[in-house]
Amino acid sequence: MEDQKSLSSIPLKWEKRYLLKRIGEKDIELTLKERNAILENLMQGKSFVQLGEFTLMLNSIKSIDPFYPPFNIPPRPAEKIEFIDERATTINQEEMEEWDKYFGKERGNASGFLE
C-alpha cells in the first residue's frame, strides 16, 4: 500500500499475513518474510524449503493468498467498553488510534475491509 506508513514501523500483530494453501494438507499462516523466502526458493528452482518446523515440498503449493482479503489489512480492533461508576469508557482507544495511524480511519469498518 502506497499510502501506508513505513512497513518497518507497523507492529508485528498488524503486519501483512498470508495463507499458504497446499494440495491435500492444511493451510499454513505465513509472515511476509516467510512468503518472500518461499517465492525466492521457487524462483531458484528448489524442491523443498524449511520454515520453522515445516519442511515444505514446493510443488505441493496451490497458492499463497492474503490472510485478510482483498488488501491484506487486518481488521480494526473492536472497541472495548468498561463501565466505571456507571459511565462507559473505551479501554483500548490508543490501540484503535494506532491502527488508524497505519491503515487510515476510513478503512476501518466493522469487518476491517473496504465497503
Residue pairs with C-beta under 8 A, 6 or more apart in sequence:
1 71
1 73
3 104
4 10
4 102
4 103
5 101
5 102
7 15
7 16
7 32
9 102
10 102
11 98
13 74
14 74
14 99
14 102
14 103
15 31
15 32
16 31
16 32
16 66
16 67
16 72
17 29
17 30
17 31
17 32
17 66
17 67
17 68
17 72
17 74
18 29
18 30
18 31
18 32
18 34
18 35
18 64
18 65
18 66
18 67
18 72
19 27
19 28
19 29
19 30
19 64
19 65
19 66
19 67
20 27
20 28
20 29
20 30
20 35
20 38
20 56
20 61
20 64
21 27
21 61
21 62
21 63
21 64
21 65
22 28
22 56
22 60
22 61
22 62
23 60
23 61
23 62
24 60
25 60
28 51
28 54
28 56
29 67
30 38
30 51
30 64
34 51
35 64
37 49
37 51
38 49
38 51
38 56
38 58
38 61
38 64
39 64
41 49
41 58
42 58
42 61
46 58
47 57
47 58
47 59
48 55
48 56
48 57
48 58
49 55
49 56
49 58
50 56
66 72
68 74
68 75
68 112
68 113
69 113
70 113
70 114
71 113
71 114
73 103
73 107
73 112
73 113
74 99
74 103
74 112
75 111
75 112
75 113
76 96
76 99
76 100
76 103
76 107
76 108
76 109
76 112
77 92
77 95
77 96
77 99
79 90
79 92
79 96
80 90
80 91
80 92
81 88
81 89
81 90
81 91
82 88
82 89
82 91
83 89
90 96
96 108
99 108
100 108
107 114
109 115
